Amino acid sequence: MREGHMASTERGLRIQADDDLKSMSVGTVMRKIKSRTWKKQRYFRLQDDCMTIWYKSKKAGNAHSTFSVGDVEAVREGHQSEVLLSIADEFPPDRCFTLVFRGRRGNLDLVAESVQEAQSWIKGIRKLIDNLENMGQSEKLDQWICDWFKKADKNRDGRMNFKEVRDLLKMMNVDMNEHHALRLFTMADKSQSGTLEDDEFVLFYKMLTQREDVLRVFQEFSADGQKLTLKDLKDFLQEEQLHEDRVQQYALELIERYEPSDTAMTFDGFLMYLSSSEGSIFNPAMLELYQDMAQPLCHYFISSSHNTYLLEDQIRGQSSVEGYIKALKRGCRCVEVDCWDGPNGEPIVYHGHTFTSKIFFKDVVTALGNYAFKTSQYPVILSIENHCSVEQQKVMAHHLTQILGDKLLKSTLDGKTSNGLPSPEDLKGKILLKGKKIGGLEDRMNGVLDDPLTGEVSDEEDNPEIEEENHHNDGIRHRGKKSKQRLSKELSDCVVYCKSVHFSSFKHSRIHSKFYEISSFAESKARKNIREAGPEFVLHNARQLSRVYPSGLRTDSSNFSPQDMWNAGCQIGVEMDLNDGLFMQNGRCGYVLKPAFMRNVDEGYDPENPQIRDDYKPLSLSIQVISGQQLPKVNIKEGSIIDPLVRVEIHGILMDQAKQETRYIDNNGFNPVWYDTLQFTIHSPELALVRFVVEDYDKTSKNDFVGQFTLPFTCIQPGYRHIHLLSKDGTSIPPSSLFVHTRISNITRS
């Protein structure tokens, strides 16, 4: 088995055949830019593995750094980061580019010596990222093993003796019996040199990670214990994976995909199928755009981001416009802009009363124009919190109109006022402004307004941040005092279907409110409304949009659970694991259709009492947590290995909220085995999310977080499935996974 060797040879051939990769592998001197004053030359080179980029300063002797292509999320050409914008007068945009990293790492801003060199790196890195994204699970695993091998091969001779292999296993979270490891080492050492070369190490690793749990399932369905015939595989798909239609056809397709040279499926092919997206717990059909997108906007949950300009987890120098780009690329369809008067008549965006860096409003609008529809074609709501003078509001309106052009929705569709909100389908490619407005849509259509230059609107929309602070400091602003805010007609005219209004009561809204009005609720106020008037809140949200803000006293939005708000039909919540889980479905388009009982204006669904629904059908969910694979280390301390446990949490209506844990396994983050079964009852399956969390058990202090995965209950595929874990910030951590068996059944009502 020469896999490691083969893979690197193929990559080597690819470098020779591609001019961009060839010039990257020769190496290039570029300027690394950190600020207007910090610009230093560095020598960058792509390593032979086509995965690692190595760079060093010209002066620092032997000191060098590396990063993996897998850590790069995107390459941006030209002056697209704040740092490069600040030196735009010094270097032309066609020599500048930015590498954006996943997770918490800051951007890398670079200036090449020539346009050709910049293009080679931009195109080359994009090719390498595409190549990585198109790798199958087994190639990814080989790549992961090779990366570890390189990390541990201190003297770079491409070989490792037994002691080095033992140290490497510790780094990989494996604490194993020395005799067992030595026996496998000797078997893998085909050349009998007392050391393992890269491909021998891949073989050693594969023997070490023999999946007994999957072998058990394989042998249960295999007639001869060696392979699954078409009939065997069909039985497995029907009995365990609960496939119902075209089963024979599907079994044939799987054999073709995972066993290209055979008419039956071997164990390796079976493992590859179970590790692929088809073997994932998330039903792949629901990853596509599958919902009706032609219903009114208020009938959808909308993926949104609060304080988008704050990259709270960024430690240093990360530009704030990046917050908008990342949110939009993740499929967020509602972003927030907090605007204040800025220098030289230019409005700025920042979090009031804090020390966050300030960015120009026009830069945010430019990013919005460039990135709004890269991930999803459906409309983006730009929520403006306006603290600007009338003069600077006019500048805001000018930027919105000039920069966004046709993308900005400035009048009702077809120029008529209907009696309901348009649908995401109707509004494709449009940006909607949410903000205060002088008068209503009807006035404008009937030409009632006598075109004043400015109008006064009562500044009494709940501002949760101020409201929350007031509980603690009456000195900030006395409650109950209604100030008037002057609004420029130009900015008011940019608001069409999302007019911000103050919410007084459900009764008042039922009688007076218009479909195009949207109210904002402080988190505490929203919770109170759900407790005291759940069904009315649901009906309110079937007619118009609502937005919920997290408490202003929280410095991060992570503790705020949008689930309670979704249970009442509020469309616009806040991002986190749950948000990512809910919006992973429906083509990640940022809109998820609410269940029918929440869209029906006559129904009055009560999230506190689901059993009074006509079509109430509770379900039982059984999850057997079988095993874990290659869980990441959380503690960098030498020799520390994790003691993993798995917690399954149900997030849904109050009656459904529950959590259960497996026991913890001592000292094994590598291939822990549980076979623990957890049982749940789900009363409102359409609103439930299931979250799998892996933690490192600690009897003396809080358990450390290892990985998680969240998905809507309705997207679960039954049977034997893998769950590919994600880190805290939602990026994947291959090859970490859990292997589970799930069953969903009806509960018969007595």
HELIX and SHEET records of a PDB file:
HELIX    1   1 GLU A    3  ALA A   17  1                                  15    
HELIX    2   2 ASP A   19  VAL A   26  1                                   8    
HELIX    3   3 VAL A   69  ASP A   71  5                                   3    
HELIX    4   4 GLU A   82  SER A   86  1                                   5    
HELIX    5   5 PRO A   93  ARG A   95  5                                   3    
HELIX    6   6 VAL A  115  GLU A  133  1                                  19    
HELIX    7   7 GLN A  137  ALA A  152  1                                  16    
HELIX    8   8 PHE A  162  MET A  171  1                                  10    
HELIX    9   9 GLU A  178  ALA A  188  1                                  11    
HELIX   10  10 ASP A  198  LEU A  208  1                                  11    
HELIX   11  11 GLU A  212  PHE A  221  1                                  10    
HELIX   12  12 LEU A  230  GLU A  239  1                                  10    
HELIX   13  13 VAL A  247  TYR A  258  1                                  12    
HELIX   14  14 PHE A  267  SER A  275  1                                   9    
HELIX   15  15 SER A  277  GLY A  279  5                                   3    
HELIX   16  16 PRO A  284  LEU A  287  5                                   4    
HELIX   17  17 LEU A  297  HIS A  299  5                                   3    
HELIX   18  18 VAL A  321  LYS A  329  1                                   9    
HELIX   19  19 PRO A  343  GLY A  345  5                                   3    
HELIX   20  20 PHE A  361  TYR A  371  1                                  11    
HELIX   21  21 VAL A  390  LEU A  404  1                                  15    
HELIX   22  22 GLY A  405  LYS A  407  5                                   3    
HELIX   23  23 LEU A  413  GLY A  415  5                                   3    
HELIX   24  24 LEU A  441  MET A  445  1                                   5    
HELIX   25  25 PRO A  464  HIS A  472  1                                   9    
HELIX   26  26 LYS A  489  ASP A  493  1                                   5    
HELIX   27  27 PHE A  506  HIS A  512  1                                   7    
HELIX   28  28 GLU A  523  ARG A  543  1                                  21    
HELIX   29  29 SER A  557  ASN A  559  5                                   3    
HELIX   30  30 GLN A  563  ASN A  567  1                                   5    
HELIX   31  31 ASP A  577  PHE A  583  1                                   7    
HELIX   32  32 ASN A  586  ARG A  588  5                                   3    
HELIX   33  33 ALA A  596  ARG A  599  1                                   4    
HELIX   34  34 PRO A  610  ILE A  612  5                                   3    
HELIX   35  35 LEU A  654  ASP A  656  5                                   3    
HELIX   36  36 PRO A  685  LEU A  687  5                                   3    
HELIX   37  37 PHE A  713  CYS A  715  5                                   3    
SHEET    1   A 7 HIS A  64  SER A  68  0                                        
SHEET    2   A 7 THR A  52  SER A  57 -1                                        
SHEET    3   A 7 LYS A  39  LEU A  46 -1                                        
SHEET    4   A 7 THR A  28  ILE A  33 -1                                        
SHEET    5   A 7 LEU A 108  ALA A 112 -1                                        
SHEET    6   A 7 CYS A  96  PHE A 101 -1                                        
SHEET    7   A 7 VAL A  72  GLU A  77 -1                                        
SHEET    1   B 2 ARG A 159  MET A 160  0                                        
SHEET    2   B 2 LEU A 196  GLU A 197 -1                                        
SHEET    1   C 2 LYS A 227  LEU A 228  0                                        
SHEET    2   C 2 MET A 265  THR A 266 -1                                        
SHEET    1   D 2 TYR A 300  ILE A 302  0                                        
SHEET    2   D 2 TYR A 591  LEU A 593 -1                                        
SHEET    1   E 8 ILE A 359  PHE A 360  0                                        
SHEET    2   E 8 ILE A 348  VAL A 349 -1                                        
SHEET    3   E 8 CYS A 334  TRP A 340 -1                                        
SHEET    4   E 8 VAL A 380  ASN A 386  1                                        
SHEET    5   E 8 ILE A 431  GLY A 435  1                                        
SHEET    6   E 8 VAL A 495  SER A 500  1                                        
SHEET    7   E 8 GLU A 517  ALA A 522  1                                        
SHEET    8   E 8 SER A 546  TYR A 549  1                                        
SHEET    1   F 2 THR A 454  ASP A 459  0                                        
SHEET    2   F 2 SER A 483  SER A 488 -1                                        
SHEET    1   G 4 VAL A 673  ILE A 682  0                                        
SHEET    2   G 4 LEU A 619  GLN A 629 -1                                        
SHEET    3   G 4 SER A 732  ASN A 746 -1                                        
SHEET    4   G 4 GLY A 719  LEU A 726 -1                                        
SHEET    1   H 4 ALA A 658  GLU A 661  0                                        
SHEET    2   H 4 PRO A 644  HIS A 651 -1                                        
SHEET    3   H 4 LEU A 689  ASP A 696 -1                                        
SHEET    4   H 4 ASP A 704  PRO A 712 -1                                        
END                                                                             
